[in-house]
């Protein structure tokens, strides 16, 4: 399953999935009246992209390292069009979404990781800017499984944990619904299948489609405990996003399991395990135990991070029996 090319029209957006999607994006730029457009990317992604895609860009902006509110603020003054093409991982795509939200523009996304940013209306805004007409999700997504899974295995498994977390987090929020649940569970099954098997084209396609479905579920049903913890740790400690997700996810899922959260038993089945072993299974899919200390987290900033999490009470309240300071500390410290 999951090896077919397809075009999915979902409201105001179109998702094209399958090998060769980047070449199809190049054809669509002219056909969909996207010229002139400006390209946001990284030097590495641009070097590997088809010339037919990069060549027509009016300007190419290299997205710098850093939080999205900072990267988008650094670039917004240099962006002169409302048509933005984002080629890269989550930071690049979220930066384009942030600028488009502030400028009233639109985004065409070509993902090169399993971040899921291409599927959501979840992003920060440029510092000192407001959204012109709400947050933005890309109008077009061109998702090539081989491009989305080209990372080294440790990086790919971390990116896959970020993807898996999207579906898992969506299962128990107040906005959970049958469509998002089906997408999340099938996404989890595909991600597990892709990580368990060899990284041939079929396994990589499973991973990419699993990521797309899981991010769709998150966009529909929203997020809670896991993402509040990870987003805040990344922002406060300036540590890598995917690796933070890989370290926290087994602990966050166990915290939800202990609450008897709806969906955990179904998630365990989708992952090929039992509910009482779900944390161990997720850790195995991540390639072994991941720790915050190994990715440069600073223990001296834990209290500041927990304060920032508690300040996000509306987000935390989407979790059954919302955690307090002591439990947040315990989850974080168990991932050290």
N, C-alpha and C positions, 0 to 999 in steps of 0.2 A: 504493500500500500504506500501511497504518498510519493510515487515516482513519476506521476503524470505532470505534464505541463498544464497549466490552467490560467484562465483570466477570471477574476472574481470582482464583480461590480457590487460595491457595498455602499449604497447611498451616494454621497458626493465623491467617493474615492474609487479608484481602480487598482487592484493588486494583480500584477503579472508575475507568475511563479514558474520557474523552470530554467534549465540550462539555456544559456543564450539570452537571458533577460536583459543584460546590459546592452547588447546590440539592438534589441527591440526598443530600449529606451532612447537610443540615438535616433531611431526612425521616428519615434513619437514626439521628439522635441519639435520638429517642424510640423508634423501632422496635427498636434494638439495646440498649436499657436503658443509655444513656450519661448519663442525668440523675440527679443533678446533675453538671455538668462545669464545668471552668474553662478559659478561653481564654488561650493564650499567643500573642502576636502583636506587631505594630508598629502605630503609629497610622495609617500609610498603608494597610496591608493591611486593618485593621478598617474604615476609611472606605469602602473599595471592596467590602466583603463584603456578601452578602445579609443583610437584617435578620433573616430567619428563622433564620439561622445564628448571628449574634452575639447576638441578643436573649435567647435562653434561657440564656446563660452565667451561672453564679452569680457569677463574678468574671472580670474581664478584666485580665490582667497584661501590661504592656508590657515586652518583652525589651530590656534595655539593650545598648549596644555592648560589645564585648569578647570574650575567649575564653570558650568554653562552660563551662569549669570555674568561671569567675568569675561569668558571668551566671546559671548555675543555682544557685550558692551564694547569690547575692544574692536569688533569688526563692523558694528552697525553703521558707523559714520562713513565707512568706505563702500557700503553696498548701495548701488544706484538704481537697481531694478526691483520689481516685486516678484519676479520669477526666480526662484532659487532651486538649484539642483544640489542635493547633498549626497556625496559619495564617501562613505566611510562607516565608522562604528557609531555607537550611541552618542558620544560627545559631539561628533560632527553633525549628526542628524538633529539632535536636540538644539544645537546652536542655530541651525537653519530655521527650525521651528520657532525658536525664541525671537529671532530677527523678523521673521514673517509675521509673528503675532504683533510685534510692535509697529511694523510698517504696513500692516494690512496686506501682506503678500501671500504667496502660496509656495508649496514645497513639493518637489519630486525627489523621492528617496531611493537610493541604491545602497542597501546595507552590505557591509563587508564583515560583520560579526553577527552573533545571535542576540544582540542587545534588545531587540524588539521595539526600539524607539520609532521605527518606521510605521508602526501600527497604532500608536497611541497619541492622545491629546494631552499627554502628561509631560510637562517641561517647566523649567524656570523661565523667568523673563530677564532681559538685559537690565543690569543695574541702572536705576534712575529712569526706567521706562515702564509704561503701562501697556496693556494689550489694547490694540485698536478696536477689535471686535471679538474678544475671547481668545482662548488658547487654540493652537493649530495642530491638526494632524495632516500628514501628507496627502495631497490630492491623488498622486500617483506613487505606487511602490513597484519597483522592478527588482524582484528577489531571485537571484541566481544561487542555487544551493552550493555550487563549487566556490563561488566568491564569498559566501557567508561562512564557510567552514575551512578557510585556508590557513588558519592559525596553527601554531604548533600544538601538540596534544595537551600539554598542561594548560595553555591559554584557552584552547577550545573547550576543555572540560569546565573551566571556570566560567566561560561565556555561556555554556549550556546550563550551569547552575543558576545563572541569572535568568535565563529563559524559563527554566523549570519553576523558579520562584514566582514568576508572573502568574502562572496558572494556579499554583498552590495558594498564593495569597488571595486569589479571586474567589475561592470556593466558599468562604465563610463570612463575607462581608454582608451588610444589610442589602446591598444591591445585587447579590448573587441571584442568578436566574438560570433556567434550564439550558438556554443556548450557550451562555458563557461556561456553564458546568461541562457540557459536552465537549466544547472546544478545549477547555483546560485538561480534561481527562485524556482526550485523544492526543493532545500535545504532550502530556507527560508520558504516555505510552510510546510515542514516537521518539522522544528524547532518550528514554531508557533503551529502546531498541537500537538507536543509533550509537549510543555509547557502549552497549554490550557487544555489538558486532564489530566487524572489521571496518576501517574507515574507507571502504570503497565508495563508489558514487551513490549506491543505494543507501548506505548508512549515513552519508553526508546529507542526502536528500531528506531522510527521516529527521535528522537534527534540525535542518532548516525549516521544514514544514512544522515540526513540533514547536519551534520558536515562534513562527508566525501565529499559530493557533493560540499559544499560551499568551502572547501579547494582546491578541484580540480579546481574550477572556478578561485580561486585566483592564483594558480600555473600557469594556462593558461593565464590569462589576466592581472596579476600583481595587484598592490595596489596603493593607493594614499593618499588622505587627512586623512582619519581616522587612517590608520596605521602609517603614518608619525607622527601624533600627539601622538598616544599611545605608539609606540615603543620608541619615544624620551622621553616622560614622565617617562616611566618605567626605562630607562637607567639613566637619570639624577637624578630622585628623588628616585630610588630604591623602587618603590611601586609595588604591585602585578599586574601581567599582565592581568589576566582575569577580575579582578575587575576594572582596569583602562579602559578596553574596555567597560564594562557595564556602567561606568559613562560617557564616551565620546560619545558612539554610537548614542544616541538620538540626541545630538547636532550636530554631524558630518552629520548625515542623513538630518537634517533640513537645514544645510548649503548647502548641495547638492541640496535639493529640491528647495531652493531659487534661485539656478542657472538654474533651469529648466533642470537639468541633465537628459540625456536619461536613462531610466530604473527605475526612481523613481516611476512613476505611476504603472509600472508592479510590482515593489517590494511591493508597497502598497497593490495591489490586492492579491499577494501571501501571505501577512501577514494578510489578511482579514480586511483591513481598506481602508481609502481614503488617497489620497496624502497629504491633508492638516492636517491630523491627524496622520501621520506616526510616528512622534517623540513621541507622547503620547502613541501610540500602542507599540513601542519598549520599552519605559520605563515601561509599564505594563508587558510586557513579561520578563523584567529583575527582576520583583518582587517589583517594586516601584522605587522611585528615588534613584539612587546611586550617591555618591559624592566623589570627590577626597580627601576632608578633612577627611572623615571617614576612609580612608585607609592609612592615614599617609603622604599624600603629603604635601610638604613644600612650602608655598607661596613665601618664599624668593628665591626659585629656579626657579620661573616661567620665569623670564627674560632670565636666562641661557638656559632653555629648549626651549624657543622661538628662541633664537639665533641658537641653534642646529638644530631646524626645518628648519629655513631659509637657513642654510648651506646645507640642502638636497634639493636644488632647482630642481634637475633632477627628484626627486621623487614627489615633490609638483607640478611640471608642468604636471603631469598626471591628475591633477584635472582641470576641466573646469574653466577658469578664476581663476588662482592660487591665494590663499589667501596671504595677506601681514601680517605684524607684528600686526596691529591693530585687524584684524579679528581672527588671531590665539589667541591673548590675550582674545578676547571676547568669543571664544568657550571654552577655558580652564576655564575662570572665571565663565562661566555659569554652569559649572559642579562642582563648589565648594560647 
